[in-house]
């Protein structure tokens, strides 16, 4: 702690230099390196911190380490790990990312400036080398915790709306996975991307942090938000991000590796990398490629929920100055969780080792009857899925790196196995005949090729004894009257390569209208297949991008 009169100053994340601890456990730092300083519950501005001079600290501290002749050089080896009034702190090293470097990884720092104003205690800070991973809330757009939540509509109406979004998203995903190619430099040729997904993440951007909601999307790579100044922006309930008020904002140069990794990037202005994203529903975002500090509220999964903030410097993202289309005013952008080099996942590769996982609660629990239930997304070691019931299948390297492709071999209904009729492999095709289904958290329904779907439907019709009923909107192919009797479907198993996933009834059937229960697996037409989030509910699903595999573990995600 640095004492200034009776005020207690907590030095937080630095911008240009490491945070030191003296041999008395006291933090010292040149004033030019301040990014965040808290006085009790008040966050000082950058201008305020300039008044706290380095010499003032030295005079107050009277500490021999501060006057060491090599002060200002690398000090990691000299810094003892001591506690500050019972709260352990270790040195925080800044990110080494510079324009033009090949390494897209970001050095993870835990911000010591915790959310004291939110009642969160100061917790132990960790270096990137000792990071155990972190966990965030993944909020379904229909959850009471979501800014999209409408308490006046029923669960069935919410499912109908989610289905409509699914058809739009699936239409694009199927075309993209079949027709897009990945060039040798690993960037995506097409900058037309799917309609954003179903889950939200709360993030804070800049220093000091500005909080907002963004859509977490495994079908997108570039993370972007709306920024000031804005030539055209969709209305949003929260203030636009003002780059002039952040001490850590920096545009990315045209010749940097970061710019090259953004599909569709260009350089209209001198040495400023610009991006242009267009979505399947004609929405768009255009702006500058930049780097900034992102802060996430990491939570524990225990009943006594604890929160601490994790700040990640130099995250490459899009600062949108021209945004329009069908975006809703309750969010401000996209968090890209896809598989290409510009996604958040790949930028944190050194720290999280290519690992993330999520556990999605069933859609009917994302409602007013369970107001505090939320899905979780984990990064790093916390994302490891283990246990005797874990099954694992390879991620197929094919087409755009954005999408996570698996190989579905067959689907079983009871004891009857229905084969996925892929073209016969040839010696020259390699993996071309593999990777026939996208796993996507942003699509609600599951889509199968027409031939496989027809076999599935006819087999279910022979097995289920309840009365069939037509869907008045003709969106779902197989429906039953559930007004008097619940539908009891047979066991359905998806057979991926090396992994058999047995689905529960709630993974495959849902009440889409009062008294109308329908199969939530849909015909995808002639090509393309998607494994949607209803089928993924109550499974802990782990992505290991280093070893290129996905693991599944049946889990009660409300207790995860």
N, C-alpha and C positions, 0 to 999 in steps of 0.2 A: 504494500500500500504506500502511496505517496501522500504525505500529510501537508495540507495547505491551510494554515490556521486551524479551524475546527472542522473543515470540510474534508471528507475522505474521498480521494480520487481513485477510481479503478481504471487502469490503463487497459485498453482492449486491443482488438486486431490492428496490426500495423500495416501501412501501405508500402513502405520502402525499406524497412529495416526490421530485424528480429526483436522480440520482446525479451529483455534480460531479467534474470533474477539474481540478486546479489547473494553473497554468502550469509546474509541475514534474512533471506527470503523476501527482500524488498524489490519491487519492480522499478526499473529505470529505463528511460527511452528518450532519445533526442526528440525535441518538439516537432521537428519537420516530418517525423515519421508517424505522428498521431493520425489515426483515422477515426477512433471512437474513444471518448472519455465519458464516464458517467459520474455525476456527483449526486449521490443518493439516488433519487428517482428522476434526475434530470439529465438529459443527454446534451452535452455541450456541442456547439457548432465548431466547424473547422477554424473559424475566426477566433472563437473563444479559446481554443486550445493553444493558439499562438501566444496568448498572454501567459501561458504556463511555460516558462523558458527552461531550457536544459540546465543553465547555470543555477536557476532557482532550485531545481531538484538537487543538484550537487551540494549546494549550500545547506539544504535541509537534511539531506541524507547523511552527509559526512561519511561516506562509505568508501573504503580504499579500493574496492573493485571498480567503482565508477571512474576512478582516476587512473586506472591501469593504463600504461603507455600504449597498449594496442586497442584501446577503447574505440569502438566503431568498426572493428574488423570482426571476423568470424569468431563467435564466442561460445558455440555449443558445448565445447569440451570443458569450459570453465564454469558452467552454470549448474549449481546444485539444485535439485528439485525440492523445494521447500513449500510449506503451506503459508497462505496469507490468511491469518485469523481463522485457521481451520479449513480453508478451501485450497486444495492443492492446485498448482498451476505449473505448467511446463512451458518452455520457450515455443513461440509460434514463428515458423519460418515463412517468408513470403513466397509466392509462386515464382518459378523461374521462367515462366512462359514469356517469350518475346516474339514480336512479329518476325516471320521468316523461319522460325525454328520448326524442325520436322516433328518434334514431340508435341502431340496434341493433348497430352495428359495434363491435369491440373493438380497442383499440390494442395491437399486438403488441410485446412486450418480450422480449429474450433475456436470461435470467437469468445473471448473471456467476458466481453460485455454481454452478459445474459439479460434476458428480459425481466429485469428487476421491476420495471413498471407494470409487468403483467403478473407479478407475484411469483415468478419462477426463481428458485434459489440459484446462487452461483455454484456451478458444478465443476468437476475436474475437467480441465482442458487436455486434449490429447494431440499428439503429433500425428502426422499422416502415417508414420511408420507403426504406431501403436493403435491405430484406429480399429475398433472392433466392429465397425459398421454402424449404420443408423437406420431408423425406422420412421416413416412418415404416414400420416393419415391419407388414405386414398378415398375421396368422398364421391359417392355416386351422385350424379346431377339431380336425382329425385330424393335424395336424403334430406331430412329436416336440417342438417348441417350445411346444406348447399345453398348458395344464393339463388339457384334456379327453383328451389322448392315451392310448390303450389299446394297448400293444404286443402284446397277446395276440390281437387280431382281425386278419383279413386285409384286404387292400385291397378285395376284393369285398364283404366285410361292411360296410366303411366306406361304400362307394358305396351299398349297400342302405339303410343308416341315413340317409345324406344324401338319398336319394330319398324316404324316408318323411317327412322334415322338409319336403322340397320340396312334396309333395302338400298338407300342412297349410298351408304358407305361401301356396302358389299359390291355394288355395281362397279365402283371404281377400283376397289382392291383386286377384284378378279381380273379386270383388264390390265391393271398395272403389273400384276405378278406374272401374267402370260406374255405381255408384249414389251415390257421395259427390259433393258439390258444394262449391265454394269460395265463401264469402260475400264481400261487397265489401271487408271489412277484411283479407282475405287469410288469416285463420286457418282452421284445419280444423274443420268442425263435429263430425265424429266423433272421439272420443278412443279408439276401438277400433282398435288397430293390429296389423300382422301378427306372427306368431310370429317372434322375432328370428333374424338370419341366421347365416351360416357362418364369418365372419371375426372375429378378435379384435384389439384394439389394447391395448398396455400404456400406461397413463396414470398420472400421479401428481397428486393433488389436495390443495390446501391449502398453507399455509405454516407450518411446514416440510412438504414434499411427502410424501404417503402413496401408495405405489405399489399398483396393482391392475390386473386385467384387466377389460375391458369389451367387449361385442360391438359391432363397427362395422357400422352398418346403414343402407343407402341407402333403406330403407323406413320409417325412423323419423325424427322431427324432434327431439324433446326428449331431451337427454342426461340420464341420471339414474343415481345409484348409491344403495346402501343406506347409511343413516346412523344414528348413535346420537343420541338414544335411539330404540329400535325397539319398537313395540307388537307387531308381527308381522313377522318377517324370515325368509327362507329361509337355511339354513345356508350359510356361505361359508368357505373355507379361510383367507382373509386377514382380518385384523381389520376390523371395520366402521369407516367414516369417522366420527371424532368431531369434530363441529363446534366443540366447546369448546376443542380443542387447536390450532385454526388461527387465525392472526391476521388472515386475509383473508376469512373467511366473513361473509356478510351476506345476510339475507333480502330478498326483493324486495317492494316495496309493492303494494297492491291496485290502485292507480290508475296504476301505471307502464305504459309501453308494452310492457315485457318481459312483464308479467302478461297484458296483452291479447293478446299474440302466442302464448300457450300455449293450445292448444285444450282446452276443458273445464276451464279454471282457475276457481277460486271463492275466496271470502273468508269463511270461517267464523269465524276469529279476527280480531281487530282489526288491520287494515292488514297482514296477512300473506297473500301470494298462495299459494294451494295448488293442486296439480295432482292429477289422477287419470287414470292410464293403464290401459286394460284391453286385453288381447291376444286374438288369435283363438283361443287355446287355453284361455281363461278365467283366465290368469295376470293379475296386476295389480301396480301400484305407485302408492302414494298418499303425498304428502308436501308439503314446502314448496318453492316456487320461490325460488332463491337465486342469489347470484353468488359466484364463487370463482376462485382462481388454479389453472389447469390447466398441468401440465408434461408435455411430450412429449420422448422420446428420439429426436432427429433423427439419422438415419444417412446415411452416404455410400453410393453404389452401387459403389464401387471394391472391389477385392479386399482392400486394406488398410482394413478397415472402421473408420471413426471415428464416434464418437458424441458429440453435444453436446446439452445440454438446452435446450429452448425453453419459457419460461414465459409464459403468456397470462393476464393478470389479468382479473377481472370477467367471466368466462364465465357466462352464465345457464344454470342446470341445475336438475334436480330432486333434492332431498335426500329420499330415500324412507324414511319411518318405518313404513310398512305395506306389505309386499311379500310376495307369495305366488304359488303355482301351480307350474308346471313348471320354474322357473329352477333351474339347476344350481349347486352350491356352489363351482364353480371360477371363477365370474365374479361381479362385483358390480353389474352394470348394463349400460346401453346408451350408445353414442356415436351420436347422431343425425346422419346425413349426408344427410338428405332435402333437399327444395328449399324448405321454408317458412322464414319469418323467424326462427324460434327455433332452427333447426339450427346446428350448429357452422360449417358452410359459410357461411351467411348472416351469422352474428355476426362472422366474420372478413373480411367482404366488402371492406372498405377495404384490407386488407393483401394478401389473396390474389387480389383482383380477380375473385372469383367462379370461380376456377379450381381444380380438383383432378383428379387422374388416378390410375389404378391399373394395375398389370401383374400379372395372376394367373398363377402357375405352374400347370401341369396338376395335376389332383388326384392322379394316381399318383406325382407327385414330392413330395407332402406326406406322405411316409411315411418309414419307418426307412431306406430305401435312399438317401435324400437328406436326412439329418437337419438340415443347416444351410441348406437352401433355404427361402426364404420369399418371399411376394409383397410388393409395395411399394405404398404410397399416397403421392402427392406433392401438395403444396399450393403455390399461387402460381406464380411463373415456372418452377419445376421441373416444373410440370404441363403445360406447353405441349407438345403433340404435333406434331412437324414432320417433314418428309421427303417425298421424291417419291412414296411409296406411300400417303400419308395420304389417307383419304376422310372426308368430313364430312357429317353429316345434322342437320337441325334438331330441337331439342327442342320438342314441341308443347305449347302452353299450354292445358290442358284439365283439368277436374276438380281434385282435391286437389293443391296445390303440392308435397306430399311426394314424389310419384312422378315419375320421369323417363320421359315418354312419347315414343316415336318412331313414325314412320309406315312400316310394312312394306307394300311394294307387291306383292311376289311372292317366290317361292322357286324356284330352278332346280335341277334334277337333271340333270347332264350338259348337254345342249343344250335340254332341255325346260323351259319356264317355266310355273310354276303360279301363277295369279293369286290374290291375296288378295281375296276377294269381299266388299268393303265395300258398304254401302248407297250408292246413287247420290247424289252431292252435290246439294244444293239451295241456292238463293241465300240462304235464311234460315238455313241450318244453320251457315254459317261454317266453323269448325274441328271441328264436331261429328263429322264423318265421318273426320277425321284422328286421329292419336294412337291407333293400334290395338294397340300392344304396349308393355309396360313393360320397360325394361332394369333388371335387378335383380341385384346381386352376391350377395344373400342367398338366392337360389333356385338350386339346383344344376341342375335339368333345364330344358329349354326347352319351353314349352307353346304350341300353335297351336290355332286354332279347328277344330272337328271336320271341317268341309268341306275346309279346306286340308290338315289332317293326313291325311285319308283319301286325297286325291290324292297326297300325298307318299309315303305308305306303298305304295300300289299301283304307283307309278312305280319305287320302290326294289325292290320284289319282282320286277318285270320285268327289272331291271338286274343285281341281285346273284345270282350263280350258286351260292353256298354253300347247304348244307342248312338249311332253316328248322327252328326248334325252339321249342316253347312255353315261356314263362316260367312255372315252377310256381307262383309267387306272383301271376301275372296282373297285374303292375304295368306291365310294358313290352309294348307292342303288337307290335313287330317284333323278333324275336330269331333268331340263327343259331348253329348248332353250330360252335364254334371250337376244339374239342379237338385236331383234327388240322391244320386249315388256318385261317389268319387270315382275317378278313373284309376284303374289299377293296371298300369302297363307292365309288360314283362321286363326282364333284365336286359339292358342294352349295354354292349361293350364296344368301345372303339379300340381297334387293334392297330396301334402305331408300331413302327419298327422297334422291337425289343421292349415294348411297353403296352400292356393291356389296361385300359381305363374303364372301370365299371361305373356307369352313371346311375345316379339315383333318380327317382321319378321327377323330382323338382329340377333336375338338370335337363330334362327332355320334354316335359309337359307343363303348361301353365294355363291358368284361367284368364283368358283374354277379354271376356265379357262375363257378365253375371250368368252363371249356369252354362257357360261354354268353355270347355277345356280343350286346348289344341296342342299338337306336336310342335315344338319350337325348333324343329329341324326342317329346313326349307329346300326346295329344289333350286339349284344354282344355274339351271340351264345346261348348255353343252359343255362348259368348262369352268374351272375354278372352284375352290372349296375353302370355307372359312370355319374355324373352330371358335365359336363365339363365347361371350362371357357367362351366359346362363349355364352352359356345359362346364365351365371352369369353376363355378361357385362351390365353396366348401372343399377346395383343393388348395394346398400350399404348392405353388408352382414356381420352381426355381430355374432361372436362366444362367447358364455358365457359358459365356461367350468365348472364353479362352479355350476350353475343351469342346466347345460347340455342342452342347447338349441341354436338354430341358428335362427336369425331374418333376414328378407328380406325387403328392402324398395326400390321401383323404384326410381332411382336417375340419373340425368345427371352427370356422373362421371367426365366429363371435367370441371365442375364447382364446384365439391365437394372439 
